[in-house]
Amino acid sequence: MPSLELTFLGTGTSQGVPIIGCDCLVCCSTDPRDNRTRTSLLIKAPDLHFVIDTAPDFRLQCLREGVNRLDAALFTHAHTDHIMGFDDMRRFCEMDDRKMPIYAEEETMSHLRRMFQYAFDPPQIWKNYLRLSPHVIDGPFQLGETTVLPVALPHGKIMTTGYVFSRQGRKLLAYFTDCASVPEVAREAARGVEVLVLDALRDTPHPTHMNFEQALETASAIAAGETYLVHICHEVSHAKKKLEMPEGCQLAYDGLKVPSTKS
């Protein structure tokens, strides 16, 4: 039956939490849920295991969660907090002696090719090097038995790629990070999804990210079974903010696992 198991590898904003040189209550917190590495998600389907984004902390995230299999990687955009763990995929190429399929829309793939030129051109042939099988997204595509629908999300001067994942006709997951809003086209694509992951930076407005008020309004409109908020900055105490969450919404935290959804 359709199923996806989620592991939140990272749930923090671009500087992570704690941030360098800060002695605020959250940065000094002993609550492990306030220790946020940069945002990334591991998805385990019955047939494939894949990640969305490879954060700068990707190696440590994989070690922390015991990740020993990776079949593909999807990218939302090419900002450094979402791609700088890119080379750490090389270990998965080495273990399985194969290329790593990566998926991104054209502009993001162009930036990846520019920043990691050594892995693209010429193609690597050595077992312990990063070897790639690039796929430019221009519409819905398949990851094994999972159908992936990309949607465009505004993020300051650029557009990021959100993803809606379905299996056997069921909308299982929508992943919308790094966005100032979720346009109606994306909302409709995700409406009624079983699990929704949303950008929610802080309480106060921000020009390129949703704040909590915007994220909760979006969650209400999409009406997911469960909603998890990510890309959270050091202004937000997990324990305090948790008390303000409406039913069906919660803050994600590093290492949080969402079990497989099954009919």
Backbone bond lengths (Angstrom), bond angles and torsions (degrees), N, CA, C in turn:
res aa  C-N    CA-C-N  psi(-1)  N-CA   C-N-CA  omega(-1)  CA-C   N-CA-C  phi
1 M - - - 1.465 - - 1.522 109.37 -
2 P 1.336 118.29 162.23 1.455 120.19 -178.99 1.516 111.56 -60.05
3 S 1.324 117.15 138.20 1.452 120.18 178.42 1.517 110.23 -162.20
4 L 1.322 115.53 145.74 1.454 123.30 171.94 1.516 107.43 -141.88
5 E 1.324 116.53 131.38 1.458 121.30 174.30 1.522 108.23 -107.71
6 L 1.316 117.33 130.99 1.455 122.21 -175.43 1.526 110.86 -110.96
7 T 1.339 115.36 141.25 1.458 122.02 168.44 1.522 108.00 -129.25
8 F 1.319 116.49 120.70 1.456 120.74 177.28 1.530 108.26 -79.09
9 L 1.331 115.65 101.51 1.458 120.01 -179.94 1.520 110.53 -69.03
10 G 1.336 117.18 -39.78 1.451 122.26 178.12 1.506 109.74 -149.46
11 T 1.341 116.42 150.54 1.461 120.31 -175.37 1.534 112.02 -135.80
12 G 1.331 117.66 10.27 1.448 121.08 -174.08 1.513 113.79 -97.68
13 T 1.323 114.93 169.96 1.444 122.33 177.88 1.523 110.49 -79.57
14 S 1.330 116.76 -172.31 1.464 121.33 -167.45 1.529 114.00 -61.63
15 Q 1.331 118.12 -29.47 1.460 120.53 178.84 1.516 113.14 -94.19
16 G 1.328 117.35 -3.45 1.455 120.08 -175.85 1.520 110.52 70.85
17 V 1.336 115.05 174.55 1.463 122.32 175.98 1.528 107.45 -137.90
18 P 1.355 119.04 126.07 1.461 127.01 3.53 1.531 111.43 -71.28
19 I 1.342 114.71 156.03 1.451 119.23 174.97 1.523 109.23 -93.68
20 I 1.309 116.18 158.14 1.456 121.85 -177.01 1.532 110.29 -61.48
21 G 1.332 115.82 133.22 1.455 121.41 171.79 1.504 115.49 71.43
22 C 1.330 118.90 22.51 1.462 121.59 -178.65 1.519 110.05 -116.39
23 D 1.328 117.01 135.93 1.460 121.02 178.30 1.524 111.54 -119.40
24 C 1.354 116.45 30.02 1.462 119.92 176.33 1.526 109.99 -68.07
25 L 1.321 116.04 168.50 1.462 120.60 -176.03 1.525 112.48 -60.69
26 V 1.345 116.79 -37.03 1.466 119.73 -178.80 1.524 110.52 -73.96
27 C 1.323 117.77 -42.79 1.465 120.03 179.28 1.526 111.55 -65.37
28 C 1.329 117.14 -26.30 1.474 121.15 178.80 1.533 111.83 -97.70
29 S 1.316 117.53 4.73 1.460 121.85 -175.16 1.530 111.86 -64.36
30 T 1.321 115.56 144.95 1.468 121.10 173.69 1.531 111.60 -94.76
31 D 1.328 117.02 -0.89 1.464 121.41 176.68 1.529 107.88 -75.32
32 P 1.332 119.52 116.79 1.469 120.56 -177.84 1.517 113.05 -60.06
33 R 1.317 118.43 -21.27 1.465 121.25 179.32 1.525 111.77 -71.74
34 D 1.336 117.01 -15.39 1.463 121.27 175.87 1.527 112.38 -89.49
35 N 1.307 117.49 -2.95 1.471 121.81 176.92 1.522 107.36 -94.35
36 R 1.340 116.22 101.64 1.465 121.08 -169.82 1.522 110.73 -116.85
37 T 1.321 116.84 115.47 1.458 120.19 169.91 1.524 108.70 -81.07
38 R 1.330 116.48 173.36 1.455 119.75 -175.07 1.527 111.49 -67.09
39 T 1.333 115.19 150.78 1.465 121.81 -165.15 1.532 113.18 -69.87
40 S 1.329 114.88 129.34 1.468 123.08 176.10 1.520 107.86 -161.77
41 L 1.325 116.55 151.97 1.464 121.43 -177.15 1.520 110.51 -132.11
42 L 1.334 116.64 134.31 1.462 123.44 172.60 1.522 108.24 -101.98
43 I 1.331 116.04 129.89 1.463 122.56 -179.64 1.524 108.72 -120.25
44 K 1.313 115.06 124.98 1.463 120.49 177.12 1.523 108.83 -110.79
45 A 1.320 115.72 110.02 1.452 122.35 169.92 1.531 107.81 -94.89
46 P 1.323 118.86 165.64 1.460 119.45 179.90 1.523 113.45 -58.81
47 D 1.348 116.84 -29.22 1.458 120.00 -174.68 1.519 114.35 -107.48
48 L 1.345 119.09 -19.96 1.462 121.93 -176.34 1.520 110.34 -146.10
49 H 1.333 115.99 147.54 1.454 122.16 171.17 1.529 107.61 -114.53
50 F 1.329 117.67 129.37 1.459 119.66 -177.82 1.519 110.24 -145.41
51 V 1.333 115.68 160.78 1.462 121.53 178.57 1.518 110.04 -116.68
52 I 1.330 114.30 155.43 1.459 120.78 166.76 1.517 106.91 -108.15
53 D 1.311 115.86 112.39 1.465 125.63 -179.97 1.534 112.23 73.11
54 T 1.316 114.06 149.22 1.466 122.11 177.06 1.528 107.08 -121.97
55 A 1.308 115.32 91.77 1.457 122.11 -175.41 1.528 111.04 -67.04
56 P 1.360 117.32 165.24 1.468 119.38 177.10 1.523 113.01 -57.04
57 D 1.340 116.88 -23.98 1.462 122.46 -179.40 1.537 112.58 -92.37
58 F 1.337 117.58 12.78 1.468 120.85 -168.67 1.528 113.14 -57.48
59 R 1.333 117.31 -43.77 1.475 119.74 179.60 1.526 110.88 -58.92
60 L 1.328 116.64 -49.27 1.462 120.49 -178.73 1.527 111.40 -66.23
61 Q 1.330 116.84 -35.17 1.462 120.03 176.58 1.536 110.78 -62.62
62 C 1.324 116.48 -43.65 1.467 120.77 179.80 1.527 111.15 -64.92
63 L 1.334 116.49 -40.73 1.465 119.97 178.00 1.526 110.43 -65.72
64 R 1.302 116.36 -43.25 1.471 121.07 -179.12 1.522 111.47 -60.75
65 E 1.353 117.09 -40.82 1.457 121.80 -175.29 1.524 113.30 -96.00
66 G 1.332 117.72 2.55 1.456 120.69 178.98 1.516 113.33 64.87
67 V 1.322 117.17 36.27 1.472 120.68 -178.95 1.529 108.71 -74.74
68 N 1.308 117.57 119.11 1.467 121.17 178.99 1.521 113.14 -126.16
69 R 1.333 115.41 11.56 1.467 119.84 176.69 1.515 108.96 -144.32
70 L 1.314 116.17 133.93 1.457 121.80 174.73 1.521 108.42 -148.11
71 D 1.336 116.18 120.22 1.456 121.65 -175.58 1.517 113.93 -101.51
72 A 1.339 117.87 -17.24 1.469 120.93 -178.86 1.519 109.01 -169.91
73 A 1.334 115.54 163.70 1.467 122.03 175.81 1.517 109.47 -136.50
74 L 1.323 116.07 136.24 1.462 123.22 175.51 1.528 107.83 -112.52
75 F 1.321 116.73 146.97 1.455 120.48 -179.22 1.522 110.55 -124.52
76 T 1.336 114.26 139.01 1.453 120.81 -179.99 1.522 111.43 -87.71
77 H 1.340 117.18 -37.77 1.458 123.17 179.62 1.523 107.50 -172.59
78 A 1.335 115.76 176.83 1.465 119.51 -169.82 1.522 113.97 -106.57
79 H 1.338 118.23 23.18 1.456 118.96 172.37 1.534 109.41 -67.68
80 T 1.333 115.50 148.00 1.461 119.40 -168.94 1.524 113.47 -59.59
81 D 1.335 118.22 -32.97 1.470 119.07 -178.23 1.527 112.76 -71.91
82 H 1.334 116.83 -3.44 1.466 119.77 179.12 1.531 113.47 -115.19
83 I 1.328 117.53 -5.71 1.476 117.53 -174.57 1.524 114.79 -132.65
84 M 1.323 119.51 -10.18 1.459 118.51 -167.75 1.528 114.79 -76.93
85 G 1.321 117.48 0.12 1.461 120.82 168.48 1.519 112.11 -94.47
86 F 1.332 116.58 12.04 1.467 123.76 -174.10 1.527 112.14 -51.25
87 D 1.327 117.28 -47.09 1.463 120.09 -175.20 1.523 112.82 -67.15
88 D 1.326 117.41 -20.64 1.465 119.31 -179.66 1.523 112.50 -69.89
89 M 1.319 117.85 -9.16 1.469 119.44 172.55 1.524 111.60 -68.99
90 R 1.336 116.97 -14.38 1.460 120.16 -177.53 1.525 112.04 -58.02
91 R 1.341 117.08 -34.18 1.464 119.61 -178.41 1.530 111.11 -63.44
92 F 1.314 117.21 -35.78 1.465 119.98 178.99 1.525 110.71 -71.05
93 C 1.338 117.21 -33.11 1.468 120.51 173.33 1.529 110.04 -63.57
94 E 1.313 115.21 -41.87 1.465 120.18 -178.44 1.528 111.46 -66.87
95 M 1.324 117.23 -44.77 1.466 120.26 -176.66 1.521 111.51 -61.88
96 D 1.341 116.82 -40.29 1.461 120.65 -176.28 1.518 113.24 -101.39
97 D 1.344 116.68 -1.04 1.468 122.75 -179.66 1.533 111.09 50.17
98 R 1.327 114.85 59.17 1.470 119.85 -177.38 1.524 109.65 -156.06
99 K 1.322 115.16 170.66 1.450 121.93 174.48 1.528 110.28 -79.53
100 M 1.334 114.54 154.90 1.462 120.58 176.81 1.529 109.43 -101.72
101 P 1.318 118.76 116.64 1.459 120.48 173.89 1.530 110.51 -68.77
102 I 1.334 116.59 130.56 1.454 120.69 174.92 1.524 108.67 -126.27
103 Y 1.341 115.49 146.33 1.459 121.63 -174.72 1.526 108.85 -129.06
104 A 1.334 116.18 130.80 1.459 121.88 177.64 1.516 108.60 -161.64
105 E 1.340 115.73 154.73 1.460 117.52 175.17 1.528 108.66 -71.87
106 E 1.319 116.66 169.71 1.466 121.78 -166.16 1.530 113.05 -57.90
107 E 1.332 118.36 -47.06 1.468 120.00 -177.20 1.523 111.01 -65.76
108 T 1.322 116.84 -43.03 1.469 119.78 178.46 1.513 111.01 -63.24
109 M 1.325 118.00 -42.64 1.459 120.79 178.81 1.521 110.45 -62.95
110 S 1.318 117.46 -37.46 1.462 120.97 177.69 1.522 111.15 -61.61
111 H 1.317 117.03 -41.96 1.462 120.60 177.95 1.532 110.75 -66.87
112 L 1.322 116.86 -40.99 1.466 119.54 177.28 1.522 110.86 -61.28
113 R 1.316 116.11 -42.87 1.465 120.38 179.35 1.531 110.77 -62.89
114 R 1.334 117.13 -39.34 1.460 120.52 179.34 1.524 111.56 -68.52
115 M 1.318 117.11 -43.05 1.465 121.06 -174.49 1.520 112.88 -78.68
116 F 1.330 117.02 -28.54 1.467 121.25 -178.35 1.526 109.27 -123.07
117 Q 1.320 115.70 47.34 1.464 122.07 -174.60 1.517 111.89 -54.83
118 Y 1.323 117.24 -36.60 1.466 121.64 -177.40 1.523 112.32 -59.06
119 A 1.330 117.68 -27.26 1.458 120.95 -177.95 1.524 112.26 -88.21
120 F 1.328 116.71 -18.67 1.462 121.40 -177.01 1.524 112.86 -98.05
121 D 1.329 116.62 -42.74 1.461 119.93 -168.15 1.523 110.27 -145.65
122 P 1.348 118.51 111.76 1.466 124.85 -0.87 1.523 110.77 -77.26
123 P 1.329 117.91 156.62 1.471 119.81 178.42 1.523 110.95 -57.04
124 Q 1.323 115.86 139.96 1.463 120.42 179.82 1.532 110.08 -75.45
125 I 1.313 115.30 145.63 1.465 119.99 179.51 1.514 112.06 -119.84
126 W 1.343 118.20 -12.71 1.454 120.11 -175.17 1.525 110.57 -81.98
127 K 1.318 115.83 143.46 1.462 122.15 -172.94 1.526 112.18 -58.19
128 N 1.326 117.67 -40.36 1.461 119.67 -174.67 1.526 113.06 -95.86
129 Y 1.334 117.72 18.69 1.452 122.54 174.13 1.531 109.25 -103.14
130 L 1.326 115.43 162.63 1.456 120.23 175.73 1.526 109.26 -74.96
131 R 1.309 115.70 114.87 1.464 121.89 179.94 1.518 108.43 -114.40
132 L 1.321 116.98 129.83 1.453 122.06 -169.58 1.518 113.20 -117.40
133 S 1.335 114.21 149.33 1.460 122.40 167.17 1.524 106.43 -124.71
134 P 1.360 117.55 90.44 1.471 120.71 -172.81 1.532 112.29 -77.92
135 H 1.325 115.76 140.15 1.459 122.18 176.93 1.522 108.39 -130.88
136 V 1.327 117.64 116.48 1.452 121.93 178.43 1.528 108.78 -83.64
137 I 1.313 116.27 126.94 1.464 122.45 -177.55 1.530 109.46 -82.18
138 D 1.323 116.11 128.57 1.463 119.72 172.64 1.526 111.30 -136.75
139 G 1.325 116.16 20.45 1.460 122.12 -179.65 1.515 109.30 161.18
140 P 1.331 117.82 -171.38 1.463 120.75 179.54 1.528 111.13 -58.90
141 F 1.331 116.32 148.15 1.457 120.98 178.79 1.521 109.43 -147.91
142 Q 1.318 115.28 170.24 1.460 121.80 -177.85 1.517 110.90 -107.85
143 L 1.306 115.85 138.07 1.461 123.20 164.77 1.514 106.08 -117.67
144 G 1.321 116.65 93.37 1.448 119.51 -171.35 1.515 109.52 61.62
145 E 1.337 116.65 -124.63 1.466 121.49 179.98 1.524 112.17 -91.57
146 T 1.322 117.65 4.77 1.464 121.79 179.79 1.521 109.99 -96.41
147 T 1.329 116.94 126.21 1.459 122.26 174.75 1.521 108.90 -89.15
148 V 1.334 116.44 130.85 1.461 121.80 -177.42 1.524 108.86 -117.39
149 L 1.329 115.58 122.94 1.456 121.85 177.74 1.527 108.90 -108.77
150 P 1.335 119.16 113.65 1.465 120.84 176.46 1.524 111.19 -81.98
151 V 1.331 115.81 144.53 1.458 121.22 176.19 1.527 108.58 -135.21
152 A 1.328 116.69 149.02 1.457 121.89 -177.42 1.524 110.45 -90.32
153 L 1.341 115.65 135.61 1.458 122.40 -178.91 1.527 109.68 -129.55
154 P 1.339 119.08 134.60 1.467 121.18 -178.92 1.524 111.65 -76.59
155 H 1.337 115.29 133.28 1.466 121.64 -178.50 1.535 107.96 -142.56
156 G 1.330 116.04 80.10 1.456 119.66 -176.81 1.516 111.54 66.12
157 K 1.333 116.47 -124.16 1.458 121.62 -177.07 1.528 112.83 -82.68
158 I 1.332 117.84 -5.59 1.460 120.61 -177.27 1.523 110.40 -124.06
159 M 1.321 114.53 172.38 1.461 121.33 170.58 1.519 107.96 -111.32
160 T 1.315 116.74 135.79 1.457 120.64 173.28 1.523 109.18 -101.53
161 T 1.308 115.91 168.35 1.464 121.38 -179.75 1.517 109.71 -107.08
162 G 1.329 115.89 119.11 1.454 121.25 169.30 1.517 109.01 -93.09
163 Y 1.322 116.66 161.00 1.463 120.71 -176.54 1.528 110.62 -132.79
164 V 1.333 115.44 138.40 1.459 122.16 172.86 1.522 107.57 -118.95
165 F 1.325 116.65 124.50 1.464 122.82 -173.79 1.526 110.16 -110.38
166 S 1.334 115.39 130.48 1.460 121.12 179.84 1.521 109.74 -131.93
167 R 1.312 115.03 150.45 1.466 121.78 172.83 1.521 107.91 -138.29
168 Q 1.323 115.74 131.27 1.465 122.49 179.69 1.529 111.19 50.42
169 G 1.328 115.79 40.59 1.450 120.79 174.88 1.511 115.54 82.48
170 R 1.327 118.41 -2.27 1.462 121.93 179.14 1.523 110.28 -98.13
171 K 1.337 116.32 129.57 1.462 121.02 173.50 1.532 108.29 -77.66
172 L 1.317 115.20 109.41 1.460 119.02 -174.53 1.518 113.29 -97.09
173 L 1.335 117.40 -35.74 1.461 119.96 -172.46 1.520 110.39 -152.08
174 A 1.333 116.23 136.51 1.462 122.39 167.25 1.515 107.62 -122.79
175 Y 1.331 116.20 132.64 1.463 122.00 -175.86 1.515 108.67 -123.03
176 F 1.349 116.14 106.66 1.461 122.24 -176.01 1.526 108.82 -125.45
177 T 1.314 117.26 90.88 1.453 120.92 176.73 1.524 109.82 -110.68
178 D 1.341 115.89 164.53 1.463 122.48 176.33 1.529 112.00 51.51
179 C 1.326 115.29 66.81 1.453 119.64 178.61 1.518 109.67 -149.09
180 A 1.325 115.70 144.62 1.458 121.70 177.69 1.518 111.72 -83.50
181 S 1.322 116.30 -17.48 1.461 122.69 176.81 1.518 108.01 -165.56
182 V 1.312 116.43 169.46 1.466 122.06 174.69 1.523 107.02 -119.08
183 P 1.342 117.63 105.44 1.470 120.89 -177.66 1.527 111.86 -61.07
184 E 1.323 115.82 163.13 1.457 121.04 -175.50 1.531 111.76 -60.60
185 V 1.322 117.84 -35.63 1.470 119.95 179.11 1.522 110.45 -59.87
186 A 1.334 116.45 -43.31 1.462 120.31 179.33 1.525 111.04 -70.79
187 R 1.327 116.57 -38.34 1.468 119.60 177.64 1.526 111.04 -60.33
188 E 1.321 115.54 -44.21 1.460 119.50 -179.22 1.523 110.88 -65.50
189 A 1.330 116.40 -38.11 1.466 120.04 178.96 1.526 111.46 -62.36
190 A 1.346 116.03 -32.06 1.467 120.35 -175.81 1.523 113.27 -98.52
191 R 1.326 118.03 -9.15 1.465 120.34 -170.02 1.523 111.47 -56.35
192 G 1.335 115.32 128.90 1.453 121.07 179.71 1.510 114.77 80.23
193 V 1.332 118.20 9.14 1.453 120.70 -179.66 1.531 110.00 -63.88
194 E 1.316 115.97 154.14 1.464 119.20 -176.83 1.531 112.01 -73.66
195 V 1.337 117.00 -40.29 1.465 121.03 178.76 1.522 108.58 -132.34
196 L 1.335 115.92 129.70 1.452 123.07 179.00 1.524 108.88 -119.25
197 V 1.337 116.42 130.59 1.463 122.05 174.73 1.527 107.19 -114.24
198 L 1.352 116.34 124.84 1.455 121.50 -171.34 1.520 112.00 -129.02
199 D 1.309 115.51 143.42 1.451 124.45 170.33 1.535 109.86 -64.06
200 A 1.356 116.90 130.99 1.470 121.10 176.05 1.524 107.50 -154.46
201 L 1.314 116.33 91.94 1.454 121.31 -169.44 1.524 113.97 -71.99
202 R 1.352 116.05 -48.26 1.467 120.40 -171.67 1.530 108.20 -168.62
203 D 1.319 117.11 -175.23 1.465 120.47 179.15 1.523 112.43 -78.86
204 T 1.321 117.64 -41.45 1.458 121.09 -175.97 1.526 110.77 -79.87
205 P 1.330 118.09 155.84 1.469 121.15 -178.88 1.523 112.16 -62.35
206 H 1.317 115.12 154.67 1.467 122.27 177.93 1.524 107.39 -142.42
207 P 1.328 118.84 144.86 1.477 119.43 -174.87 1.520 114.89 -71.62
208 T 1.338 118.87 -20.42 1.469 119.38 -174.95 1.527 114.15 -124.13
209 H 1.318 117.09 -4.73 1.465 121.13 179.82 1.521 110.03 -128.82
210 M 1.328 116.34 153.28 1.460 119.99 170.75 1.522 109.95 -73.78
211 N 1.334 115.53 143.93 1.454 119.09 169.38 1.531 108.18 -91.52
212 F 1.327 116.92 -176.38 1.467 119.17 -175.53 1.527 111.63 -65.34
213 E 1.312 117.57 -40.23 1.466 119.56 179.52 1.523 110.94 -60.08
214 Q 1.322 117.36 -45.57 1.461 121.00 179.46 1.529 111.22 -65.83
215 A 1.319 116.53 -41.76 1.466 119.98 -179.52 1.524 111.27 -63.57
216 L 1.326 117.14 -42.13 1.461 119.83 -178.71 1.526 111.32 -70.06
217 E 1.337 117.87 -34.45 1.455 120.15 174.60 1.522 110.47 -64.10
218 T 1.332 115.90 -41.95 1.466 120.64 178.44 1.517 110.83 -64.23
219 A 1.326 116.30 -43.36 1.461 120.19 179.04 1.524 111.24 -60.40
220 S 1.326 116.62 -41.26 1.463 120.35 179.11 1.522 111.01 -63.18
221 A 1.340 116.93 -40.39 1.466 120.73 -179.00 1.522 111.77 -68.20
222 I 1.318 116.86 -37.66 1.467 120.66 -178.26 1.522 111.53 -77.72
223 A 1.338 116.50 -30.04 1.470 122.06 174.95 1.524 112.33 58.09
224 A 1.319 115.08 52.51 1.462 120.76 176.12 1.522 110.42 -74.10
225 G 1.321 115.32 160.65 1.457 119.18 174.26 1.517 111.54 -63.54
226 E 1.342 115.51 -44.10 1.463 121.99 176.88 1.524 107.86 -139.45
227 T 1.338 116.71 145.01 1.455 121.67 177.18 1.526 109.62 -126.57
228 Y 1.339 115.56 134.29 1.459 122.37 178.01 1.527 108.67 -121.78
229 L 1.322 116.63 133.75 1.458 122.22 -177.98 1.524 110.43 -102.75
230 V 1.342 115.82 137.88 1.465 121.77 -175.53 1.528 110.32 -136.85
231 H 1.332 114.82 -177.89 1.469 124.07 -179.85 1.528 109.57 61.04
232 I 1.316 115.51 47.72 1.462 124.24 -171.22 1.525 109.87 -94.40
233 C 1.327 116.58 136.08 1.460 120.87 -175.79 1.530 111.90 -93.52
234 H 1.323 115.85 -179.86 1.465 120.98 -174.23 1.522 113.61 -77.70
235 E 1.322 117.95 0.13 1.462 120.52 175.14 1.527 111.96 -80.94
236 V 1.319 117.26 -6.32 1.465 121.67 -170.85 1.524 110.61 -113.86
237 S 1.318 116.17 117.18 1.465 122.52 172.01 1.519 108.65 -83.34
238 H 1.327 116.68 125.23 1.465 120.16 -178.77 1.528 110.63 -58.22
239 A 1.327 116.50 -49.30 1.465 120.02 -174.71 1.521 111.61 -62.56
240 K 1.330 117.90 -41.92 1.459 120.89 -178.87 1.521 111.56 -71.68
241 K 1.322 117.14 -46.08 1.462 120.22 -177.95 1.532 111.63 -67.11
242 K 1.305 116.40 -31.69 1.471 120.31 178.62 1.523 111.28 -56.27
243 L 1.323 116.86 -35.78 1.459 121.30 -178.10 1.521 112.49 -68.90
244 E 1.328 117.53 -18.61 1.466 121.92 -177.66 1.523 113.05 -95.24
245 M 1.316 117.52 -5.97 1.455 120.42 -174.00 1.523 111.93 -75.47
246 P 1.347 117.35 135.68 1.461 120.00 174.94 1.530 110.94 -71.28
247 E 1.299 115.67 165.86 1.467 120.49 179.31 1.526 109.87 -58.22
248 G 1.311 116.07 135.25 1.456 121.53 178.65 1.505 114.48 90.08
249 C 1.347 118.06 -5.55 1.465 122.11 178.83 1.521 109.73 -120.84
250 Q 1.304 116.43 140.75 1.457 120.10 175.92 1.511 110.76 -152.39
251 L 1.335 115.17 158.76 1.449 120.82 174.02 1.522 108.55 -78.21
252 A 1.316 116.76 131.15 1.461 119.64 170.81 1.525 108.25 -77.43
253 Y 1.324 115.70 161.67 1.462 121.25 175.53 1.518 108.27 -145.13
254 D 1.311 116.15 157.98 1.460 121.10 -177.21 1.531 110.40 -57.22
255 G 1.323 115.81 128.64 1.455 121.05 179.04 1.517 114.11 91.36
256 L 1.337 117.75 -7.67 1.464 119.89 178.25 1.520 110.02 -62.58
257 K 1.324 116.15 133.14 1.454 122.05 177.75 1.519 109.64 -114.66
258 V 1.311 115.43 134.24 1.452 122.04 174.97 1.521 106.40 -110.02
259 P 1.332 118.30 114.70 1.474 119.85 -174.92 1.516 112.16 -62.61
260 S 1.316 114.51 165.20 1.461 120.86 179.14 1.516 110.96 -56.46
261 T 1.330 116.00 139.98 1.452 121.49 173.34 1.512 108.51 -93.82
262 K 1.310 117.21 126.71 1.463 120.75 -176.76 1.514 108.87 -135.37
263 S 1.332 114.93 144.48 1.460 118.99 177.79 1.535 108.98 -82.50
